[in-house]
Amino acid sequence: MNIFGSFKTWKRVRETRTQLNALSNRELNDLGISRGDIPFIATRAVRN
């Protein structure tokens, strides 16, 4: 992967994490996500 692809992926992961962190605990619970899972889920969602 080139540097631009890496940057684009990093940016999308960061945006996804920001959006998930903006949700309330109740909303995350409704989705079956805990706050500790957010980094893993964001990375996996962007790379798949």
C-alpha positions in Angstrom: 0.0 0.0 0.0 1.3 3.4 -0.8 1.6 6.3 1.6 -1.6 8.0 0.2 -3.6 4.8 0.6 -2.3 4.4 4.2 -3.2 8.0 5.0 -6.7 7.6 3.5 -7.3 4.4 5.5 -6.0 6.1 8.7 -8.3 9.0 8.1 -11.3 6.8 7.6 -10.6 4.8 10.8 -10.2 8.0 12.7 -13.5 9.4 11.4 -15.3 6.1 12.2 -13.9 6.1 15.7 -15.0 9.7 16.2 -18.5 8.9 15.0 -18.8 5.9 17.3 -17.4 7.8 20.3 -20.1 10.4 19.7 -22.9 7.8 20.4 -24.3 7.5 23.9 -23.6 4.4 26.0 -27.2 3.4 25.5 -26.9 3.7 21.7 -23.7 1.7 21.7 -25.4 -0.9 23.9 -28.3 -1.2 21.5 -25.7 -1.9 18.8 -24.0 -4.5 21.0 -20.8 -2.4 21.2 -18.8 -1.4 24.2 -16.5 1.7 24.3 -13.5 -0.6 24.5 -14.5 -2.3 21.3 -14.6 0.9 19.2 -10.9 1.0 18.0 -11.1 -2.7 16.9 -14.5 -2.2 15.2 -13.5 1.0 13.4 -10.3 -0.6 12.1 -12.1 -3.7 11.0 -15.0 -1.8 9.4 -12.7 0.3 7.3 -10.3 -2.4 6.2 -13.0 -4.9 5.2 
